Amino acid sequence: MGRAPTLAILPWMWIAAACIGDAAAAQVQVVVPPVATATDGNRFMNSHFRSNSTRRIQVLVDESLLRGLVGKQLRQLSFRKDVRFLNEYGKLNGSETASMRIYASWSTASVDEPSVDFAQNRGTSRQLVFDGAVTLPKVADSETRSVTTFAPSEAPTIPLLPGFWHQSNRTLVLEFETRSNNPTYRWSWPVDAATQFEPGTTTPIGKPCWDAPTKPDAMRVVKGSLRPGMHIRITSDAPPNPSAAFLMIGLSDKTAFGVVPLPLRIAEPQCDVVVSPDILMPSTFFAGADSSDSGWTASVFATPAVSHLFGATIYMQYLFLHIDGNKPAIKTGNGVAATFTKNKPSLGVSMVVSMDPSAATGRVFLDFSPVMQLTGK
């Protein structure tokens, strides 16, 4: 009599064990980008979780990185902390909340050539997978590990509900709309991020024609922005009493418009145009720290994602209008020959970002991504 119940129970025990095994197998975790699975990223990024700022962040993930999720629903998203910026975590008590919306879609957009237009990158069917507040964990502000985990005790963990079914041969587009939580208090939760940094090169041409002995090269180009498809960022010191600035972009530093030899003297003392002004763009001024500082100007512009630009060189120079005494005058900064990198994107993840969550367009960052763990069930 003692053996019959045991034999009757055995099939049910086997079925239960099989179900438990199937449930365990049903959960799949994928780290994006995969190069950051066992190593810390190489770039600090806190735009996802900040107390007093808003962002629109669109992350494009290549389908080759998501094949482990075939047949699964994306159900959870986690971010890893950045072990190089531990001082930021010491300012947090834990249980702070960050408000955001997350949309997901599957798209035919290229990760290597994303559009500056958010709508052009997303798929035809976009799904809201999270709308609420993310509770941030309290984490140590000292660390002996070179890479941390995605455990909920030390990583912001977001449920994606309802689940989002994997689609093969499609780019995953995740869109984050972060909202200001408390404009009077400043805190951030730095997210580990990975960047395949492929800088171009820059060479100064000539000098600014105003007295700038401590900075003979007034104009500077962010070398990491010199990749076709990204936004080039340029800054320049300004001459005294500036009133307007224009960025000249050209295809030559030998002739202007293919006809006029360069350099071309346009004002004194020795104010020369040293690049062809094929494109003329107005620039934005930023005030100096005090009356002795004339301030500076900056420009950001998009470049097309075309193959023949890799390794190509463009030329740039600022033209300034300013007040000399009581009279308007012209000044020129130094020129810069900017050569794009020859290396095409290879990380499999890129981003489009704007500080305005309602903006239609943003800045393109190739080979740049927060380190994320996607869980499929």
KAURZI-V404039 format. One record per residue. N is the residue number from 1. PSI is psi in degrees with one decimal (* if undefined). NEAR is the number of other ideal C-beta (glycine too) atoms within 8 Angstrom. Layout:
N_PSI_NEAR ; N_PSI_NEAR
This chain:
1_-26.6_3 ; 2_-23.5_5 ; 3_-30.8_6 ; 4_-47.8_7 ; 5_-36.9_7 ; 6_-44.6_8 ; 7_-34.6_7 ; 8_-32.8_8 ; 9_-28.7_8 ; 10_-47.2_8 ; 11_-37.7_7 ; 12_-36.0_8 ; 13_-39.9_8 ; 14_-43.1_8 ; 15_-42.4_8 ; 16_-43.2_8 ; 17_-39.5_8 ; 18_-40.5_8 ; 19_-41.2_8 ; 20_-42.1_8 ; 21_-41.5_8 ; 22_-39.3_8 ; 23_-40.9_8 ; 24_-39.3_7 ; 25_-22.8_6 ; 26_-20.1_8 ; 27_119.9_9 ; 28_133.5_10 ; 29_128.7_9 ; 30_129.2_13 ; 31_129.7_11 ; 32_128.5_14 ; 33_150.8_12 ; 34_-24.1_9 ; 35_-17.3_7 ; 36_11.3_12 ; 37_-46.6_6 ; 38_7.5_4 ; 39_152.5_8 ; 40_150.0_11 ; 41_-172.6_12 ; 42_20.1_7 ; 43_131.3_9 ; 44_133.8_8 ; 45_121.2_11 ; 46_15.2_12 ; 47_-22.5_10 ; 48_-35.9_16 ; 49_95.9_12 ; 50_152.5_14 ; 51_-31.2_13 ; 52_31.8_10 ; 53_161.5_9 ; 54_153.6_10 ; 55_155.5_14 ; 56_116.4_17 ; 57_120.3_12 ; 58_117.8_16 ; 59_125.8_14 ; 60_125.8_16 ; 61_126.1_15 ; 62_145.5_10 ; 63_-26.0_11 ; 64_-22.2_6 ; 65_-6.6_12 ; 66_12.1_13 ; 67_-21.0_8 ; 68_-10.4_7 ; 69_10.4_12 ; 70_130.8_7 ; 71_5.0_4 ; 72_162.5_11 ; 73_135.5_9 ; 74_118.6_16 ; 75_-14.4_11 ; 76_145.9_11 ; 77_131.9_14 ; 78_150.9_13 ; 79_141.6_14 ; 80_147.7_14 ; 81_160.5_13 ; 82_114.0_13 ; 83_-7.1_12 ; 84_-7.3_6 ; 85_50.9_10 ; 86_-24.9_11 ; 87_-27.6_7 ; 88_-34.7_13 ; 89_-25.7_13 ; 90_-17.5_7 ; 91_-6.6_6 ; 92_146.2_12 ; 93_-12.9_5 ; 94_151.4_8 ; 95_3.0_7 ; 96_151.8_12 ; 97_145.6_9 ; 98_123.0_15 ; 99_136.0_9 ; 100_161.2_13 ; 101_145.4_8 ; 102_126.5_15 ; 103_149.2_12 ; 104_144.5_13 ; 105_160.8_13 ; 106_133.4_9 ; 107_163.4_12 ; 108_6.5_5 ; 109_146.3_12 ; 110_129.7_6 ; 111_-30.6_13 ; 112_-19.5_10 ; 113_58.0_7 ; 114_152.4_16 ; 115_153.5_10 ; 116_-17.7_10 ; 117_117.0_8 ; 118_-42.8_15 ; 119_-29.2_6 ; 120_-23.2_7 ; 121_-32.3_13 ; 122_161.2_13 ; 123_174.6_10 ; 124_-26.2_4 ; 125_102.7_6 ; 126_133.6_11 ; 127_133.2_9 ; 128_116.4_8 ; 129_-10.7_11 ; 130_136.4_12 ; 131_100.9_5 ; 132_-152.7_6 ; 133_133.3_7 ; 134_125.5_11 ; 135_126.1_8 ; 136_136.6_13 ; 137_156.9_10 ; 138_121.8_7 ; 139_158.8_10 ; 140_143.6_6 ; 141_17.1_8 ; 142_151.4_5 ; 143_134.7_7 ; 144_-12.7_3 ; 145_149.3_6 ; 146_-14.7_5 ; 147_136.2_8 ; 148_-177.2_12 ; 149_176.3_6 ; 150_16.2_9 ; 151_139.4_6 ; 152_-22.7_7 ; 153_-17.6_5 ; 154_13.2_9 ; 155_131.5_15 ; 156_125.3_14 ; 157_125.8_9 ; 158_121.4_10 ; 159_136.3_7 ; 160_99.8_13 ; 161_131.4_7 ; 162_165.9_5 ; 163_157.0_9 ; 164_109.1_11 ; 165_136.4_7 ; 166_141.2_12 ; 167_126.9_6 ; 168_152.6_7 ; 169_34.4_4 ; 170_149.6_10 ; 171_132.5_13 ; 172_126.8_12 ; 173_112.9_17 ; 174_127.3_11 ; 175_124.3_15 ; 176_125.7_13 ; 177_102.2_12 ; 178_146.9_16 ; 179_147.2_8 ; 180_130.6_8 ; 181_-42.4_10 ; 182_99.9_7 ; 183_-12.8_6 ; 184_-6.9_4 ; 185_138.7_7 ; 186_121.0_5 ; 187_159.9_10 ; 188_151.7_9 ; 189_95.9_16 ; 190_128.6_12 ; 191_133.1_16 ; 192_136.9_16 ; 193_156.1_14 ; 194_136.8_15 ; 195_131.0_11 ; 196_89.4_9 ; 197_118.6_8 ; 198_81.2_9 ; 199_149.4_8 ; 200_-164.2_12 ; 201_153.9_8 ; 202_145.1_12 ; 203_123.7_7 ; 204_148.4_10 ; 205_119.4_12 ; 206_-164.2_8 ; 207_160.0_7 ; 208_148.3_14 ; 209_22.7_10 ; 210_168.0_7 ; 211_101.7_3 ; 212_62.9_9 ; 213_-29.1_5 ; 214_-17.7_3 ; 215_75.4_7 ; 216_-24.1_8 ; 217_92.4_9 ; 218_-29.6_11 ; 219_136.3_17 ; 220_141.1_9 ; 221_132.0_13 ; 222_111.4_9 ; 223_-31.8_9 ; 224_-12.8_8 ; 225_-2.5_11 ; 226_66.1_16 ; 227_129.8_13 ; 228_132.8_11 ; 229_-14.9_12 ; 230_-179.5_13 ; 231_123.5_11 ; 232_133.2_12 ; 233_129.5_10 ; 234_140.6_14 ; 235_158.0_8 ; 236_141.5_13 ; 237_155.3_10 ; 238_152.5_13 ; 239_169.4_10 ; 240_142.4_6 ; 241_54.6_8 ; 242_148.9_14 ; 243_-23.8_7 ; 244_156.3_7 ; 245_147.8_14 ; 246_135.5_11 ; 247_123.7_15 ; 248_129.4_15 ; 249_128.3_13 ; 250_169.0_14 ; 251_0.2_6 ; 252_151.8_11 ; 253_15.9_11 ; 254_-41.9_5 ; 255_148.0_10 ; 256_125.4_13 ; 257_23.0_7 ; 258_8.1_6 ; 259_-51.8_5 ; 260_124.2_7 ; 261_144.7_6 ; 262_149.3_14 ; 263_155.7_7 ; 264_117.6_9 ; 265_124.5_8 ; 266_-11.8_8 ; 267_168.2_9 ; 268_153.8_5 ; 269_120.1_4 ; 270_45.6_6 ; 271_106.0_11 ; 272_140.9_12 ; 273_121.8_13 ; 274_0.4_13 ; 275_154.9_15 ; 276_122.8_14 ; 277_60.0_11 ; 278_-33.5_8 ; 279_134.9_7 ; 280_118.8_8 ; 281_130.2_9 ; 282_147.4_7 ; 283_168.7_11 ; 284_135.4_7 ; 285_148.3_10 ; 286_135.1_7 ; 287_151.7_4 ; 288_170.0_10 ; 289_-30.8_3 ; 290_-174.4_5 ; 291_-19.3_4 ; 292_-6.9_4 ; 293_118.5_7 ; 294_-7.3_10 ; 295_-161.8_10 ; 296_168.1_11 ; 297_158.5_15 ; 298_150.8_11 ; 299_146.2_10 ; 300_127.6_8 ; 301_149.7_9 ; 302_148.4_8 ; 303_147.1_12 ; 304_148.4_7 ; 305_73.7_7 ; 306_142.2_6 ; 307_-32.8_5 ; 308_-8.0_5 ; 309_-20.7_10 ; 310_120.6_11 ; 311_-4.6_7 ; 312_162.8_8 ; 313_134.1_7 ; 314_164.9_10 ; 315_139.5_17 ; 316_148.9_15 ; 317_145.9_16 ; 318_139.4_15 ; 319_125.6_15 ; 320_140.7_15 ; 321_133.8_10 ; 322_175.2_14 ; 323_120.9_9 ; 324_102.1_7 ; 325_-117.3_4 ; 326_10.9_3 ; 327_145.8_6 ; 328_145.9_8 ; 329_170.0_9 ; 330_139.1_11 ; 331_151.2_13 ; 332_140.3_15 ; 333_-179.5_13 ; 334_158.6_14 ; 335_167.5_14 ; 336_130.2_15 ; 337_116.7_11 ; 338_119.2_14 ; 339_124.7_11 ; 340_150.4_15 ; 341_153.0_10 ; 342_-11.8_5 ; 343_125.6_6 ; 344_162.5_5 ; 345_143.9_11 ; 346_-3.3_7 ; 347_-25.8_13 ; 348_4.9_11 ; 349_137.3_16 ; 350_170.0_16 ; 351_155.3_13 ; 352_129.7_17 ; 353_141.7_12 ; 354_146.5_12 ; 355_-11.8_8 ; 356_111.1_7 ; 357_-13.0_10 ; 358_3.2_4 ; 359_148.0_10 ; 360_-22.1_5 ; 361_163.0_8 ; 362_-171.7_11 ; 363_139.6_11 ; 364_131.2_14 ; 365_107.1_10 ; 366_147.2_11 ; 367_43.8_13 ; 368_132.3_13 ; 369_143.2_16 ; 370_148.0_10 ; 371_115.3_15 ; 372_150.9_11 ; 373_121.6_15 ; 374_129.0_12 ; 375_125.9_13 ; 376_143.5_14 ; 377_*_9
